[in-house]
Amino acid sequence: MILNYDEVNDLDRYKIMSDTVVPRPIAWIVTEDEGVINAAPFSYFIPLSSNPATLIVAIGEKTPNVPKDTLANILKNKKATICFTNKDNLEQLKLCATPLKKEQSEVVEYNIQTQKVLEDFPPMISSSQSTLFCEYYDTVKLPGKTTPVILEIKKQFIEDDRIDDKMHINVENVGRCGAFFSAMVKI
Ligand SMILES: Cc1cc2nc3c(=O)[nH]c(=O)nc-3n(C[C@H](O)[C@H](O)[C@H](O)COP(=O)(O)O)c2cc1C
C-alpha cells in the first residue's frame, strides 16, 4: 500500500514515521541557564557530517509559541552536552521527559548525578558511557512547531575501556523504536 502523507493527519504521520525510522538514537541533552541544569531526551536526532562534526536534533514547543527548555537554552547559551542512555539509566531518562517549569531542574528533581568535566560546557550525566560536548551551529527553517537545530561536536567523553587503539568505540546505547526502547546490539 502507498501512504500519501498529504492525506495523513499530524498524529498518524508522527506515529508512522516514528515506527518506520527505527532505531533512532536518543540524545539526552543537558543544558544550563541561570544556574539551572536542564536534562531532556530527544530522538528526532541524527548525525549529519563528521567534517564539520555535526548533528541535528528537532525540538518542539513546550506550549504554543513557547520553546521547550532545551531549545530555549541552546539558542540563548549556544552549548549542549549530549549524553547517551543505557539500560542502567533508562528509567532516569524517561523521567526527564516530564515537562517541568523552566526554573526547575530535572537532575535535582529526579536525583540524577551529573559531573562537570569541562568548564565551558554543561555537565554530563555521570552514568553516561559516552557524551558529546556541542556548540550551536545553525537552525534549519521549517514551517510548523518543530525547530531543527544543528550542533557541532567540539569534544567527547568516552569511558576509557570503551575505545580501542584503532579508535573503535564500543557503547551499549539504548535507542527508540516507535514508542518502545531497544538496546542496540551488534549482529
Ligand atoms: C525517548 C524520547 C524521545 C523524545 N524525543 C523528542 C524529540 O525528538 N523532540 C521533542 O521535541 N521532544 C521529544 N521528546 C519529549 C521531550 O523529552 C519532552 O518534551 C521534555 O519535557 C522536554 O524537556 P525540556 O522542556 O526540559 O526541554 C522525547 C521524549 C522521549 C521520552
The ligand as an SDF file (V2000), in Angstrom:
LIG
                    3D

 31 33  0  0  0  0  0  0  0  0999 V2000
   12.7100    8.8550   24.1630 C   0  0  0  0  0  0  0  0  0  0  0  0
   12.1170   10.2160   23.9850 C   0  0  0  0  0  0  0  0  0  0  0  0
   12.3980   10.9400   22.8330 C   0  0  0  0  0  0  0  0  0  0  0  0
   11.8720   12.2310   22.6630 C   0  0  0  0  0  0  0  0  0  0  0  0
   12.1950   12.9010   21.5220 N   0  0  0  0  0  0  0  0  0  0  0  0
   11.7690   14.1650   21.3500 C   0  0  0  0  0  0  0  0  0  0  0  0
   12.1430   14.9050   20.1790 C   0  0  0  0  0  0  0  0  0  0  0  0
   12.8680   14.4070   19.3030 O   0  0  0  0  0  0  0  0  0  0  0  0
   11.7070   16.1850   20.0770 N   0  0  0  0  0  0  0  0  0  0  0  0
   10.9430   16.7760   21.0400 C   0  0  0  0  0  0  0  0  0  0  0  0
   10.5890   17.9650   20.9040 O   0  0  0  0  0  0  0  0  0  0  0  0
   10.5680   16.1090   22.1650 N   0  0  0  0  0  0  0  0  0  0  0  0
   10.9880   14.8250   22.3480 C   0  0  0  0  0  0  0  0  0  0  0  0
   10.6440   14.1420   23.4910 N   0  0  0  0  0  0  0  0  0  0  0  0
    9.8740   14.8430   24.5290 C   0  0  0  0  0  0  0  0  0  0  0  0
   10.7810   15.7180   25.4260 C   0  0  0  0  0  0  0  0  0  0  0  0
   11.7570   14.9350   26.0700 O   0  0  0  0  0  0  0  0  0  0  0  0
    9.8930   16.4170   26.4920 C   0  0  0  0  0  0  0  0  0  0  0  0
    9.0080   17.3060   25.8460 O   0  0  0  0  0  0  0  0  0  0  0  0
   10.6660   17.1480   27.5720 C   0  0  0  0  0  0  0  0  0  0  0  0
    9.7890   17.5450   28.5950 O   0  0  0  0  0  0  0  0  0  0  0  0
   11.3820   18.3950   27.0610 C   0  0  0  0  0  0  0  0  0  0  0  0
   12.0130   18.9710   28.1750 O   0  0  0  0  0  0  0  0  0  0  0  0
   12.5820   20.4590   28.2310 P   0  0  0  0  0  0  0  0  0  0  0  0
   11.3930   21.4150   28.1730 O   0  0  0  0  0  0  0  0  0  0  0  0
   13.2790   20.4830   29.5490 O   0  0  0  0  0  0  0  0  0  0  0  0
   13.4860   20.6440   27.0720 O   0  0  0  0  0  0  0  0  0  0  0  0
   11.0820   12.8180   23.6700 C   0  0  0  0  0  0  0  0  0  0  0  0
   10.7630   12.0760   24.8300 C   0  0  0  0  0  0  0  0  0  0  0  0
   11.2760   10.7930   24.9800 C   0  0  0  0  0  0  0  0  0  0  0  0
   10.9450   10.0070   26.2200 C   0  0  0  0  0  0  0  0  0  0  0  0
  1  2  1  0
  2  3  1  0
  2 30  2  0
  3  4  2  0
  4  5  1  0
  4 28  1  0
  5  6  2  0
  6  7  1  0
  6 13  1  0
  7  8  2  0
  7  9  1  0
  9 10  1  0
 10 11  2  0
 10 12  1  0
 12 13  2  0
 13 14  1  0
 14 15  1  0
 14 28  1  0
 15 16  1  0
 16 17  1  0
 16 18  1  0
 18 19  1  0
 18 20  1  0
 20 21  1  0
 20 22  1  0
 22 23  1  0
 23 24  1  0
 24 25  2  0
 24 26  1  0
 24 27  1  0
 28 29  2  0
 29 30  1  0
 30 31  1  0
M  END
$$$$
